[in-house]
């Protein structure tokens, strides 16, 4: 019985402590309200002695209250500094100093030494003698074969069908258990210029192989963030049969130059501007974002865009010389995980 009495007394002490803490919080809040109503703000440094930290407050509710007040005071000081700076700039007028450039991941990156100049003679020679020279010289027109891995599921099949509406003169064929080494000679015999293979894992597309025929190269991409047309909010109507325009952004390095030319060779030379459709490959931080839009000129300065879908993100895993050969193929570039201190 003595133990039960000890427990009840200890629980009573705890309840008294909680009540005292709650009353203290109410008094502090009331004092803050009175101060704000009278128009006199409490001093900033009077709450804590020098060197005291809010984390040293043991009471959780009290600590949360003081932290909230500290954040509010920080926000007010920041807003007041912005207003003061704005008034100074308005007073100086044209003599005001230029605004500082905000720091971003892109503008803080270390310069890539492999960035090429499009007007370089060596780059021009490489473009004139590479595997895509016949396309850019308008000697061949693209003809694309799109297929999947073995036993594809519905999501992968729908992605292939929607890609065939984006890329003109493309044909979807089911794999039926054939190896790629047997598919490639049949594609060459039927005058296909490119082969696209979409792989899947757990019923979700997760990889893309792009092989330029008949002499390569072959690129292997990791695919992520796939969104089909029905999954895109506020999407437009289905695309028309017009040949779309193509936009390639930030393919500035030597490797990116090759990948950009590979994507460009999928589309015909003469886009039909009357269709107002554009396919975009945007390279940012080594990820390639694909989007398909329809645009309309609302005025001389305003343009409206409407996404049609599908959309996905690619990351290059390897670039192989020649057509697909996983055993004896020679690789130009392979993705390696290197931990660097710089961005």
C-alpha positions in Angstrom: 0.0 0.0 0.0 2.9 2.3 0.7 4.1 1.9 -2.9 0.7 2.9 -4.2 0.8 6.0 -2.1 4.2 6.9 -3.4 3.0 6.6 -7.0 0.0 8.7 -6.4 2.1 11.4 -4.7 4.6 11.4 -7.6 1.8 11.7 -10.2 0.3 14.6 -8.2 3.6 16.4 -8.2 3.9 15.9 -12.0 0.4 17.3 -12.5 1.2 20.3 -10.4 4.4 20.9 -12.5 2.4 20.7 -15.7 -0.2 23.2 -14.4 2.6 25.6 -13.3 4.2 25.4 -16.7 0.9 26.0 -18.5 0.2 29.0 -16.3 3.7 30.4 -17.0 3.0 30.0 -20.8 -0.3 31.8 -20.5 1.3 34.7 -18.5 4.1 35.0 -21.1 1.6 35.0 -23.9 -0.6 37.6 -22.1 2.5 39.8 -21.5 3.4 39.6 -25.2 -0.2 40.6 -26.2 -0.2 43.6 -23.8 3.2 44.7 -25.2 2.0 44.5 -28.8 -1.3 46.3 -28.0 0.5 49.1 -26.2 2.8 49.5 -29.2 6.0 48.8 -27.2 8.0 45.9 -28.4 9.9 43.9 -25.8 13.7 44.1 -26.0 15.4 41.5 -28.3 18.2 40.4 -26.0 16.3 40.7 -22.7 14.7 37.2 -22.9 18.0 35.2 -22.5 21.4 36.1 -21.0 24.4 36.2 -23.4 25.5 32.8 -24.6 22.2 31.1 -23.7 20.5 28.8 -26.2 16.9 28.0 -26.7 17.7 24.3 -26.8 18.7 24.5 -23.1 15.1 25.1 -22.1 13.8 21.9 -20.6 10.1 22.5 -20.9 9.0 21.5 -24.3 6.1 23.9 -24.6 8.1 26.8 -23.4 11.0 26.0 -25.7 8.6 25.8 -28.7 7.0 29.1 -27.8 10.3 30.9 -27.5 11.6 29.4 -30.8 8.4 30.6 -32.6 9.0 34.1 -31.2 12.6 34.0 -32.3 11.6 32.9 -35.8 9.0 35.7 -36.1 11.6 38.3 -35.0 14.1 37.0 -37.6 11.4 37.2 -40.3 10.5 40.8 -39.3 14.2 41.9 -39.4 14.7 40.3 -42.8 11.6 42.0 -44.2 12.6 45.4 -42.7 16.1 45.0 -44.3 14.5 44.3 -47.7 12.3 47.4 -47.5 15.2 49.6 -46.5 17.3 48.3 -49.4 14.4 48.8 -51.8 14.0 52.5 -50.6 17.7 53.1 -51.1 17.7 51.7 -54.6 14.7 53.8 -55.5 16.4 56.9 -54.1 19.6 56.2 -56.1 17.7 55.5 -59.3 20.1 54.7 -62.2 23.1 55.0 -59.9 22.0 52.1 -57.8 24.4 49.1 -57.8 23.4 46.0 -59.8 21.5 43.3 -58.0 23.6 40.4 -56.9 23.3 37.2 -58.9 21.7 34.4 -56.7 23.8 31.3 -56.2 22.4 28.2 -57.8 23.7 24.7 -58.4 24.1 25.3 -62.1 26.1 28.6 -61.9 28.3 27.2 -59.1 29.3 24.1 -61.0 32.9 23.6 -62.0 33.6 24.3 -65.7 33.6 21.1 -67.8 36.8 20.9 -69.9 35.1 18.7 -72.5 32.8 21.6 -73.6 33.2 22.0 -77.3 32.8 25.1 -79.6 30.4 24.4 -82.5 32.7 26.5 -84.8 35.8 24.4 -84.0 37.4 22.9 -87.0 38.0 19.5 -85.3 34.3 19.4 -84.2 33.3 20.2 -87.8 35.5 17.4 -89.2 34.0 14.9 -86.7 30.5 15.9 -87.7 31.3 15.4 -91.3 32.7 11.9 -90.8 30.6 10.4 -88.0 27.7 7.9 -88.3 25.1 10.6 -88.6 26.7 12.5 -91.5 24.4 10.9 -94.0 21.3 12.1 -92.1 22.5 15.7 -91.7 23.5 15.7 -95.4 19.9 14.8 -96.1 21.0 11.6 -97.9 18.8 9.4 -95.7 15.4 9.8 -94.0 14.7 8.3 -90.6 12.7 5.1 -90.2 12.4 3.9 -86.6 11.5 0.5 -85.1 10.2 0.6 -81.5 10.0 -2.6 -79.5 10.1 -3.7 -75.9 11.6 -6.4 -73.6 10.1 -9.9 -73.5 6.5 -10.2 -72.3 5.8 -6.5 -71.8 3.0 -5.2 -69.6 0.3 -2.7 -70.4 2.2 0.4 -69.2 5.2 -0.3 -71.4 3.1 -1.1 -74.4 1.1 2.1 -74.1 4.4 4.1 -73.8 5.6 2.6 -77.1 2.3 3.4 -78.8 2.5 7.0 -77.6 6.1 7.4 -78.7 5.1 6.2 -82.2 2.8 9.2 -82.4 5.6 11.6 -81.3 8.3 10.2 -83.7 7.2 10.3 -87.3 7.7 7.2 -89.5 8.1 4.9 -86.5 6.7 1.4 -86.2 5.9 -0.7 -83.1 6.6 -4.4 -83.2 6.4 -6.9 -80.3 9.6 -8.7 -79.3 8.2 -12.3 -79.3 11.3 -13.6 -77.5 13.8 -12.7 -80.2 17.3 -11.6 -79.2 18.5 -8.2 -80.3 21.3 -9.7 -82.3 18.7 -11.3 -84.5 16.4 -8.2 -84.6 19.2 -5.8 -85.8 20.0 -7.7 -89.1 16.3 -7.8 -89.9 16.0 -4.0 -89.2 18.9 -3.3 -91.5 17.4 -5.5 -94.3 14.1 -3.5 -94.0 15.9 -0.1 -94.2 15.3 1.0 -90.6 17.7 3.7 -89.5 17.2 3.4 -85.7 16.1 0.9 -83.1 14.5 1.8 -79.8 14.1 -0.8 -77.1 12.1 0.0 -73.9 12.9 -2.3 -71.0 10.8 -2.7 -67.9 11.1 -3.9 -64.3 8.1 -4.7 -62.1 5.6 -3.6 -64.8 7.3 -0.1 -65.0 9.5 1.2 -67.9 13.0 1.6 -66.4 15.4 1.6 -69.4 15.8 2.6 -73.0 18.3 1.4 -75.6 18.8 3.5 -78.7 20.9 2.0 -81.5 21.6 3.8 -84.8 21.7 1.5 -87.8 23.6 0.1 -89.6 26.9 1.1 -87.9 26.0 2.4 -84.5 26.5 3.9 -82.0 24.3 2.4 -79.3 23.3 4.3 -76.2 21.8 2.8 -73.0 19.7 5.0 -70.8 18.1 4.6 -67.4 14.5 5.8 -67.6 12.5 7.3 -64.7 9.6 9.6 -63.9 7.4 8.1 -66.8 4.1 9.8 -67.2 1.6 8.7 -69.8 -0.9 11.1 -71.4 -3.8 10.2 -69.1 -1.6 10.8 -66.1 -0.7 14.4 -67.1 -3.0 17.1 -65.7 -4.4 19.8 -68.0 -3.0 18.0 -71.0 -4.0 18.9 -74.6 -5.7 16.9 -77.2 -3.9 14.0 -78.8 -1.1 15.1 -81.2 -1.7 15.4 -84.9 0.2 13.7 -87.7 2.3 16.8 -88.4 6.1 16.5 -88.2 7.1 18.2 -85.0 10.0 20.6 -84.4 12.8 19.5 -82.1 14.7 21.4 -79.4 18.0 20.3 -77.9 19.2 22.2 -74.9 22.6 22.1 -73.1 24.2 19.3 -75.2 27.5 21.3 -75.1 30.2 18.7 -74.2 31.7 16.3 -76.6 29.7 13.4 -75.3 26.5 15.5 -75.2 27.2 16.6 -78.8 27.1 12.9 -79.9 23.9 12.2 -77.9 22.2 15.3 -79.2 22.9 14.3 -82.8 21.6 10.8 -82.0 18.3 12.3 -80.8 18.1 14.7 -83.8 18.5 11.9 -86.3 15.2 10.4 -85.1 13.1 13.2 -86.6 12.7 14.2 -90.3 14.5 17.3 -91.6 11.4 19.3 -92.6 9.2 20.1 -89.6 5.6 21.1 -90.4 5.2 24.4 -88.5 1.4 24.4 -89.1 1.1 21.6 -86.6 2.7 23.8 -83.8 4.1 20.8 -82.1 7.6 20.6 -80.5 9.6 17.8 -78.9 12.2 19.0 -76.3 15.3 17.2 -75.0 16.6 19.3 -72.1 19.9 18.3 -70.6 20.5 19.5 -67.0 22.9 18.0 -64.5 23.4 15.0 -66.7 19.7 14.2 -66.8 17.8 14.4 -70.1 14.1 15.6 -69.7 11.8 14.8 -72.5 8.6 16.9 -73.1 6.2 17.1 -76.0 4.1 20.4 -76.3 1.8 22.2 -78.6 2.2 26.0 -78.7 0.1 29.0 -79.8 1.0 32.6 -80.3 -1.4 34.7 -78.3 0.2 38.0 -79.2 3.5 39.3 -80.4 5.1 38.8 -77.0 3.0 36.0 -75.4 3.1 32.3 -76.2 0.8 29.7 -74.7 2.0 26.0 -74.4 0.1 22.9 -73.7 1.7 19.6 -72.8 0.6 16.6 -74.9 2.7 13.8 -73.4 4.3 11.4 -72.7 7.0 12.6 -70.5 10.1 10.9 -69.0 13.6 11.4 -67.8 16.7 9.7 -69.1 20.2 9.3 -67.7 23.0 7.9 -69.9 24.6 4.7 -68.6 26.8 3.8 -71.5 27.7 4.7 -75.1 28.9 1.8 -77.3 30.5 1.8 -80.7 28.7 -0.2 -83.4 25.3 -1.9 -82.9 24.2 -3.6 -79.7 26.7 -6.2 -78.4 26.8 -6.8 -74.7 29.6 -9.3 -74.8 32.2 -8.1 -77.2 31.1 -4.5 -77.7 33.6 -1.6 -77.4 32.4 1.2 -75.2 33.2 4.8 -75.8 31.8 5.9 -72.4 30.5 4.2 -69.3 28.9 5.8 -66.3 31.1 5.6 -63.2 30.2 6.8 -59.7 32.9 9.2 -58.6 32.5 11.1 -55.3 33.7 14.7 -55.9 33.9 17.6 -53.4 32.9 20.2 -56.0 29.6 20.5 -57.7 
